[in-house]
Amino acid sequence: MGFTLTKKLVISGYYGFQNSGDEAVLQSILLALKAQGENEGVHIEPVVLSINPPLTEAMYGVKAVHRMKPAKVFQAIKESDGLISGGGSLLQDATSAKSIPYYLAVIKIAQFLKKPTFVYSQGIGPVQRKLFYSWIRGVFNQCQYLSVRDQESAELLREMGCSARVEVVPDPVMGLPLNPKTELPSDDDRSLPVIGVSVRFWNEDRSELEGLARCLQEIRREREVLIRFLPFHMPDDLEASLEVIRRMDASNDPLVQVVDHAQHPQAMLAEVGRCDLLVGMRLHSLIYAASQYVPMLGISYDPKIDQFLQRLHMKAAASTKVFHVDQVVVTLKELLDGKEGWISAKSKLINQLKQDAEQPAKQIMARITREKVNA
């Protein structure tokens, strides 16, 4: 189909920070918009707000501007046909009180310039400062389309008094495809079951990492497996992975490996797809696993982990507050031995999530082309 229309969309999010999960959100949005645009004969020109524009441009082949340079952000939005505030946990004040004002300000600039604004499958909260309620409500009520990635986020917006229609959809990364050009290295140990592990620092005493190390040691004592650590946020997760390996006393074991080369989200997606089981603290490690039909064991440090697992009718096997090693080991064994049964039980749910993940791109395309799409 030839293009009959060109639309420039600015995409705001936590991009350029070398966090594989957030980069996967961006890649998913870009691919979804491109696919929906091609269906409608619309050429989409994305402009990404990034902390590292050269990195973002090189990785995705799109234009990027520095997210902390107000003049450039203003100019990019002014020249656009709309703004997408895209994916991830942008509106929360657990990690910083600056996040909510920043992301709302970007949307507000677009609204000041009379550009349509779209919220793309965000996770809202936690919002501990009630001052932000009225800010979020005022900005979101002026958006042309709102979608969140879980029911809890929708309920929080209602609690804030947001009166606009909110659509609950899966995280965009559920729709991220494998790159057919991705080549994985040959692995002499591929005949062994592969356990992927995604960890991050959380507790000051590192008790969650100690618990996980003991679990993995127990599994290694009972059966021969290949354990591959998958750092999602560099360099922090790499350091956390090495800490677990040190506690396992496995620094020189060839069957305990760290994947530190998968910077592109689709490369990491392929690495997760190699696994027979994924043990994950990072939300997007679990989402990657689901999208590749890989059985998963979640360790919760945030409600977003529990909320995603609930969509697959699952619960976290442990949390950073409560970590029973014996119970986690039992679950690990069950998932390793029951892989095919897990896939059979979860495939229908996963397929529906993949399909529903396309909805925001469809709705945004409908609005920027003034066409209507049935929800």
C-alpha positions as CSV (number, residue, x, y, z in Angstrom):
1,M,0.0,0.0,0.0
2,G,1.4,3.4,-0.9
3,F,1.4,6.1,1.7
4,T,-1.2,8.9,1.3
5,L,-0.5,10.7,4.5
6,T,2.5,11.5,6.8
7,K,2.1,12.1,10.5
8,K,4.9,13.1,12.9
9,L,4.4,11.9,16.5
10,V,6.6,12.8,19.5
11,I,7.1,9.9,21.9
12,S,7.8,10.7,25.6
13,G,9.1,8.1,28.1
14,Y,12.0,6.8,30.0
15,Y,14.2,6.2,27.0
16,G,18.0,6.2,26.4
17,F,18.8,5.1,30.0
18,Q,19.9,1.6,28.9
19,N,17.0,-0.1,30.7
20,S,15.9,-3.0,28.5
21,G,12.3,-3.0,29.7
22,D,11.8,0.7,28.8
23,E,13.6,0.3,25.6
24,A,11.4,-2.7,24.8
25,V,8.4,-0.4,25.4
26,L,9.7,2.1,22.9
27,Q,10.5,-0.6,20.3
28,S,7.0,-2.1,20.7
29,I,5.3,1.3,20.3
30,L,7.4,2.1,17.2
31,L,6.7,-1.2,15.6
32,A,3.0,-1.1,16.4
33,L,2.6,2.4,15.0
34,K,4.5,1.5,11.9
35,A,2.3,-1.6,11.3
36,Q,-1.0,0.3,11.9
37,G,0.2,3.1,9.7
38,E,1.0,0.8,6.9
39,N,-2.4,-0.7,7.2
40,E,-4.0,2.7,6.8
41,G,-1.6,4.1,4.2
42,V,-0.1,6.5,6.8
43,H,3.7,7.1,7.1
44,I,4.6,7.7,10.8
45,E,7.6,9.8,11.5
46,P,8.5,9.3,15.2
47,V,10.5,11.8,17.2
48,V,11.7,10.2,20.5
49,L,12.5,12.2,23.6
50,S,15.6,10.5,25.0
51,I,18.4,11.2,27.5
52,N,20.8,9.9,24.9
53,P,19.6,10.9,21.4
54,P,22.5,9.5,19.5
55,L,22.0,6.1,21.1
56,T,18.3,6.1,20.4
57,E,18.8,7.2,16.8
58,A,21.4,4.5,16.2
59,M,19.3,1.8,17.9
60,Y,16.0,2.4,16.2
61,G,16.7,4.5,13.1
62,V,14.4,7.3,14.2
63,K,14.9,11.0,15.1
64,A,15.5,11.8,18.7
65,V,15.9,15.0,20.8
66,H,17.3,15.5,24.2
67,R,14.5,15.1,26.8
68,M,16.1,17.6,29.2
69,K,16.5,20.5,26.7
70,P,13.2,22.4,26.9
71,A,13.7,24.4,23.8
72,K,14.3,21.3,21.7
73,V,11.4,19.5,23.3
74,F,9.1,22.4,22.7
75,Q,10.1,22.7,19.0
76,A,9.7,19.0,18.4
77,I,6.2,19.0,19.8
78,K,5.3,22.2,17.9
79,E,6.3,20.6,14.6
80,S,4.4,17.4,15.4
81,D,0.9,16.1,14.8
82,G,0.6,14.8,18.3
83,L,2.3,13.5,21.4
84,I,2.4,10.0,22.9
85,S,3.2,9.6,26.5
86,G,4.3,6.1,26.2
87,G,4.4,3.0,28.4
88,G,6.1,2.1,31.6
89,S,5.7,3.4,35.1
90,L,6.1,7.1,34.3
91,L,3.6,8.6,36.7
92,Q,4.9,7.4,40.1
93,D,6.7,9.1,42.9
94,A,8.2,6.0,44.6
95,T,11.6,6.5,42.9
96,S,11.6,10.3,42.6
97,A,9.3,13.2,43.2
98,K,10.4,14.7,39.9
99,S,9.0,12.1,37.5
100,I,5.3,13.1,37.7
101,P,5.9,16.8,37.1
102,Y,8.3,16.1,34.2
103,Y,6.0,13.8,32.3
104,L,2.9,15.9,32.9
105,A,4.8,19.0,31.8
106,V,5.6,17.3,28.5
107,I,2.0,16.5,27.9
108,K,0.9,20.0,29.0
109,I,3.2,21.6,26.4
110,A,1.5,19.6,23.7
111,Q,-1.9,20.6,25.0
112,F,-0.8,24.2,25.2
113,L,0.2,23.9,21.5
114,K,-3.2,22.3,20.8
115,K,-1.7,19.0,19.8
116,P,-3.6,15.8,20.4
117,T,-2.2,13.8,23.3
118,F,-2.3,10.1,23.9
119,V,-1.4,7.9,26.9
120,Y,-0.1,4.6,25.7
121,S,-0.5,1.7,28.2
122,Q,1.0,3.3,31.2
123,G,1.2,1.9,34.7
124,I,0.0,4.6,37.1
125,G,1.3,4.8,40.6
126,P,2.2,4.5,43.3
127,V,1.4,8.2,43.9
128,Q,2.1,8.9,47.5
129,R,1.8,12.7,47.3
130,K,-1.9,13.6,47.0
131,L,-0.9,17.0,45.6
132,F,-0.2,15.2,42.3
133,Y,-3.8,13.8,42.1
134,S,-5.2,17.1,40.8
135,W,-2.2,17.6,38.4
136,I,-2.7,14.2,36.8
137,R,-6.5,14.6,36.7
138,G,-6.2,18.0,35.0
139,V,-3.8,16.8,32.3
140,F,-5.4,13.4,31.6
141,N,-8.9,14.8,31.3
142,Q,-7.6,16.8,28.2
143,C,-6.1,13.8,26.5
144,Q,-7.7,12.4,23.4
145,Y,-6.9,8.8,24.4
146,L,-6.0,7.1,27.7
147,S,-4.9,3.5,28.1
148,V,-3.3,1.8,31.1
149,R,-1.7,-1.6,31.5
150,D,-3.7,-2.9,34.5
151,Q,-7.1,-2.5,36.2
152,E,-5.4,-1.1,39.3
153,S,-4.0,1.9,37.3
154,A,-7.5,2.6,36.0
155,E,-9.0,2.5,39.5
156,L,-6.3,4.9,40.8
157,L,-7.2,7.3,38.0
158,R,-10.8,7.1,39.0
159,E,-9.8,7.7,42.6
160,M,-8.0,10.8,41.4
161,G,-11.3,12.0,39.8
162,C,-10.2,11.4,36.2
163,S,-13.5,11.5,34.2
164,A,-12.1,10.6,30.8
165,R,-12.6,7.1,29.4
166,V,-9.7,4.8,30.3
167,E,-9.0,1.7,28.3
168,V,-7.2,-1.2,30.1
169,V,-4.8,-3.0,27.8
170,P,-1.6,-5.1,28.2
171,D,1.9,-3.7,28.4
172,P,3.0,-2.8,24.9
173,V,5.9,-5.3,25.1
174,M,3.4,-8.2,24.9
175,G,3.2,-7.3,21.2
176,L,7.0,-7.1,20.6
177,P,8.0,-9.6,17.9
178,L,11.3,-11.4,17.6
179,N,13.7,-9.9,15.0
180,P,14.2,-12.6,12.4
181,K,17.7,-11.2,11.8
182,T,18.8,-11.9,15.4
183,E,21.5,-14.5,15.5
184,L,22.1,-16.2,18.8
185,P,25.5,-17.8,19.5
186,S,25.8,-21.5,19.3
187,D,25.8,-23.1,22.8
188,D,27.5,-26.4,23.5
189,D,25.4,-26.8,26.6
190,R,22.0,-26.2,25.0
191,S,21.0,-29.8,25.7
192,L,20.7,-28.8,29.3
193,P,17.7,-27.1,30.8
194,V,18.3,-23.3,30.7
195,I,17.2,-21.1,33.7
196,G,17.2,-17.4,32.9
197,V,17.5,-15.1,35.9
198,S,16.7,-11.3,36.0
199,V,17.5,-9.6,39.2
200,R,17.9,-6.1,40.6
201,F,19.0,-4.6,43.9
202,W,16.2,-3.8,46.3
203,N,16.7,-4.7,50.0
204,E,19.6,-2.9,51.7
205,D,20.7,-6.1,53.3
206,R,20.5,-8.0,50.0
207,S,18.4,-10.7,51.7
208,E,16.4,-11.2,48.5
209,L,19.6,-11.9,46.6
210,E,20.8,-14.3,49.3
211,G,17.5,-16.2,49.1
212,L,17.7,-16.5,45.3
213,A,21.3,-17.6,45.5
214,R,20.3,-20.4,47.9
215,C,17.5,-21.5,45.6
216,L,19.7,-21.7,42.6
217,Q,22.4,-23.5,44.5
218,E,19.8,-26.1,45.6
219,I,18.7,-26.7,42.0
220,R,22.3,-27.0,40.9
221,R,23.0,-29.7,43.6
222,E,20.0,-31.8,42.4
223,R,20.3,-31.5,38.6
224,E,22.5,-30.3,35.8
225,V,21.2,-27.0,34.5
226,L,22.6,-24.0,32.6
227,I,21.9,-20.7,34.5
228,R,22.0,-17.5,32.5
229,F,21.7,-14.2,34.2
230,L,20.0,-11.5,32.0
231,P,20.7,-7.9,33.2
232,F,17.9,-5.7,32.1
233,H,19.2,-2.4,33.4
234,M,22.9,-1.8,32.9
235,P,25.1,-1.5,34.9
236,D,23.0,-2.0,38.0
237,D,21.5,-5.4,37.1
238,L,24.9,-6.6,36.0
239,E,26.2,-5.9,39.5
240,A,23.2,-7.5,41.1
241,S,23.7,-10.6,38.9
242,L,27.4,-10.8,39.9
243,E,26.4,-10.5,43.6
244,V,24.1,-13.5,43.3
245,I,26.8,-15.5,41.5
246,R,29.3,-14.6,44.2
247,R,26.8,-15.8,46.9
248,M,26.3,-19.0,44.9
249,D,30.1,-19.5,45.0
250,A,29.9,-20.0,41.2
251,S,32.1,-17.3,39.7
252,N,34.2,-19.8,37.8
253,D,31.4,-22.3,36.9
254,P,31.0,-22.5,33.1
255,L,27.3,-23.5,33.6
256,V,26.6,-20.1,35.3
257,Q,26.8,-17.3,32.8
258,V,26.0,-13.6,32.4
259,V,24.5,-12.2,29.2
260,D,26.0,-8.7,29.0
261,H,25.8,-8.2,25.2
262,A,22.0,-8.0,24.6
263,Q,21.5,-4.2,24.5
264,H,18.8,-4.1,21.9
265,P,15.4,-5.2,23.4
266,Q,14.8,-7.7,20.6
267,A,18.2,-9.3,21.3
268,M,17.2,-9.7,24.9
269,L,13.8,-11.0,23.9
270,A,15.6,-13.7,21.9
271,E,17.8,-14.5,24.9
272,V,14.7,-15.0,27.1
273,G,13.2,-17.2,24.4
274,R,16.2,-19.6,24.7
275,C,15.2,-20.3,28.3
276,D,13.2,-23.2,29.7
277,L,12.3,-21.2,32.7
278,L,12.7,-17.5,33.7
279,V,13.1,-16.3,37.3
280,G,12.4,-12.6,37.2
281,M,12.3,-9.6,39.4
282,R,12.1,-7.1,36.5
283,L,8.6,-6.7,35.2
284,H,9.7,-6.8,31.6
285,S,11.7,-10.0,32.1
286,L,8.4,-11.7,33.0
287,I,6.6,-10.0,30.0
288,Y,9.3,-11.2,27.7
289,A,9.0,-14.7,29.0
290,A,5.2,-14.7,28.6
291,S,5.5,-13.4,25.0
292,Q,7.8,-16.3,24.2
293,Y,5.7,-18.9,26.1
294,V,8.5,-19.4,28.6
295,P,7.3,-20.6,32.1
296,M,8.2,-18.0,34.7
297,L,8.7,-17.6,38.4
298,G,8.1,-14.0,39.7
299,I,9.8,-12.4,42.6
300,S,7.8,-9.3,43.6
301,Y,9.2,-6.0,44.8
302,D,6.4,-3.9,43.4
303,P,2.6,-4.3,42.9
304,K,3.1,-4.1,39.1
305,I,4.8,-7.6,39.3
306,D,1.7,-9.1,41.0
307,Q,-0.7,-7.2,38.7
308,F,1.0,-8.7,35.6
309,L,1.1,-12.2,37.0
310,Q,-2.6,-12.0,37.9
311,R,-3.3,-11.6,34.2
312,L,-1.9,-15.0,33.7
313,H,-3.7,-16.4,36.7
314,M,-0.4,-16.6,38.6
315,K,1.0,-15.4,41.9
316,A,4.6,-14.4,42.7
317,A,6.6,-17.3,44.2
318,A,8.3,-14.9,46.6
319,S,8.7,-11.2,47.4
320,T,11.5,-9.0,48.6
321,K,9.7,-9.0,52.0
322,V,8.9,-12.7,52.3
323,F,11.3,-15.2,50.6
324,H,10.8,-18.9,51.6
325,V,13.7,-20.7,50.0
326,D,12.1,-24.2,50.2
327,Q,8.9,-23.1,48.6
328,V,10.6,-21.3,45.8
329,V,12.8,-24.4,45.1
330,V,9.6,-26.6,44.9
331,T,8.1,-24.2,42.4
332,L,11.2,-24.1,40.3
333,K,11.2,-27.9,40.0
334,E,7.5,-28.0,39.2
335,L,8.0,-25.4,36.4
336,L,11.1,-27.1,35.0
337,D,9.4,-30.5,34.9
338,G,6.0,-29.2,33.8
339,K,7.0,-26.8,31.0
340,E,4.7,-28.3,28.3
341,G,1.8,-28.3,30.7
342,W,2.4,-24.7,31.7
343,I,2.5,-23.6,28.0
344,S,-0.7,-25.5,27.3
345,A,-2.5,-23.9,30.2
346,K,-1.3,-20.3,29.5
347,S,-1.2,-20.1,25.7
348,K,-4.8,-18.9,25.3
349,L,-4.3,-16.1,27.9
350,I,-1.0,-15.1,26.3
351,N,-2.4,-15.0,22.8
352,Q,-5.2,-12.7,24.0
353,L,-2.7,-10.4,25.6
354,K,-0.7,-10.2,22.4
355,Q,-3.8,-9.3,20.4
356,D,-5.0,-6.7,22.9
357,A,-1.6,-5.0,23.0
358,E,-2.3,-3.8,19.4
359,Q,-5.3,-1.7,20.6
360,P,-3.5,1.6,21.6
361,A,-1.8,1.9,18.2
362,K,-5.1,1.3,16.4
363,Q,-6.9,3.9,18.5
364,I,-4.2,6.5,18.1
365,M,-4.0,5.9,14.4
366,A,-7.8,6.3,14.2
367,R,-7.7,9.6,15.9
368,I,-4.8,11.2,14.0
369,T,-6.4,10.2,10.7
370,R,-9.9,11.1,11.9
371,E,-11.1,7.6,11.2
372,K,-13.1,5.6,13.7
373,V,-12.1,2.2,15.0
374,N,-14.4,0.0,17.0
375,A,-12.9,-0.8,20.3
